[in-house]
Amino acid sequence: MGASATMTTPTLAVQAGQQTTTTVVIRNAGAVVDHFTVDVIGPPAPWATVTPNSVNLLPDESTTVTVTFAPPRTADVTAGVVPFGVRVFAQEDPEGSVMAEGELDIAAFGEVTAEIVPAKVEGASGATFEVAVDNRGNQATPVVLAAVDPEADLSFDFRHTEVTLEPGTTAYVRLRVRPPRRFLRGQPVRRPFKVTVTPVGGAVVVADGVYVQRQLLPKWVLPALAVLLAFLLAIIALWFTVFKPAVRSAASDAAAKQAAEVKQVAQAAQQDAGAAKQQAGEAKTGSDRALRAQGVDPAQPPASDPVAPPRTPTPPPAPATAPFDRRIAADAPIDADVRRFREFDFVVPENKTLQITDLILQNPRADIGTMRVVRRTPDGRSLMFEFGLGNFRDLDHHWVQPLVFTSGEAITLAVSCQNPPEKGNCTPAIALSGRIEG
């Protein structure tokens, strides 16, 4: 037997952010002088220290080492009882190494913070905010959300009024703010409000926000209408005073000139027709005389050979085209790693060419995370678009020059989901439309 270890206080309690100590008595039970190293194993090991951490003992000699636990006040240190062990390693007799076991009870603490993002939003008929609630404590904390404004004029609509946050997590709660009434014209009205977040058994947390109500008509509309009206009146006045008389006079002159030219052409054509008729009669008389001299009756019509109709080349058939529309929907599980994406594909069929003219992004459930649109070819991948899911609900893209995907290429929807647990998977989608050939 190489060593023995006895812990004086095997059960300890400590507050996060503070420290507690215990001692371990180590005795050399071997027959030779031995060197012992002491360390802590288990969950508390990163924030535990041993003083001293190594000793030299003669046979049957004993000494005491102090073990200090100092858990930090962070959400990573979960409240509750965690086991640990103090390991004594004998250098001369490794098989005689021993370990003293104990338990550390870490007390719970709560710390909740809240912030409205963005803190200020402008709108004519309302505005949408998000309340970011952080649980910096070391235990799961239910919270209740409410909102109030000093004038009691605004109406508030939370997506969720009660949320439970795990330690070290953040929940984003959508808040829609609506004014009591709207106005067509006038100066912007600043309407401050407060959001209260009440943890169960904790102090109330207050976050401030501002909704700036604007007029329904943009400021440039009335000046633009006045300028447009003045321009139209000027055009009408110019038409009746300058352009219309000039056009009427020019049209009359042109018609008279054209009539004179037509009359001259008709007279010349009539003279030419008379001369041509006379020449044709003389030519016919000469031809009849020549035929009679050869013994041919000019009244008998000559036989004619059949003439085949001309052949026109048949144009090659045009490639078949058809309208195309497809919706690629995602169902991505929650993932704390923002660099990991779940992918959903549409592959262009064989011998087909796809032309995309419209792309509609859809995020109806206001999921949180990142969405990418990727072109995948046999030679590799290329990122086409990247969007934050928290930045939109519906978003359109349209192109005059279409995006072309050839046979075998794929349109990939990649989603990295960071929803809170109670919200579930991310389910955004993209809708594609255009034409497919082949």
HELIX and SHEET records of a PDB file:
HELIX    1   1 ALA A   45  TRP A   47  5                                   3    
HELIX    2   2 PRO A   94  GLY A   96  5                                   3    
HELIX    3   3 VAL A  221  LEU A  238  1                                  18    
HELIX    4   4 TRP A  239  PHE A  243  3                                   5    
HELIX    5   5 LYS A  244  ALA A  293  1                                  50    
HELIX    6   6 LEU A  389  ASN A  391  5                                   3    
HELIX    7   7 PRO A  421  LYS A  423  5                                   3    
SHEET    1   A 4 ALA A   3  MET A   7  0                                        
SHEET    2   A 4 THR A  20  ASN A  28 -1                                        
SHEET    3   A 4 SER A  62  PHE A  69 -1                                        
SHEET    4   A 4 ALA A  48  THR A  51 -1                                        
SHEET    1   B 5 THR A  11  VAL A  14  0                                        
SHEET    2   B 5 VAL A  98  ILE A 106  1                                        
SHEET    3   B 5 GLY A  80  ALA A  90 -1                                        
SHEET    4   B 5 ASP A  34  ILE A  41 -1                                        
SHEET    5   B 5 SER A  54  LEU A  57 -1                                        
SHEET    1   C 4 VAL A 112  VAL A 117  0                                        
SHEET    2   C 4 ALA A 127  ASN A 135 -1                                        
SHEET    3   C 4 THR A 170  ARG A 178 -1                                        
SHEET    4   C 4 SER A 155  PHE A 158 -1                                        
SHEET    1   D 5 LYS A 120  GLY A 123  0                                        
SHEET    2   D 5 VAL A 205  GLN A 213  1                                        
SHEET    3   D 5 VAL A 189  PRO A 199 -1                                        
SHEET    4   D 5 THR A 141  VAL A 148 -1                                        
SHEET    5   D 5 GLU A 162  LEU A 165 -1                                        
SHEET    1   E 4 THR A 321  ALA A 329  0                                        
SHEET    2   E 4 ALA A 429  GLU A 437 -1                                        
SHEET    3   E 4 THR A 353  GLN A 362 -1                                        
SHEET    4   E 4 ASP A 394  PHE A 405 -1                                        
SHEET    1   F 4 ARG A 342  VAL A 347  0                                        
SHEET    2   F 4 ALA A 410  CYS A 417 -1                                        
SHEET    3   F 4 GLY A 369  THR A 377 -1                                        
SHEET    4   F 4 GLY A 380  GLY A 388 -1                                        
END                                                                             
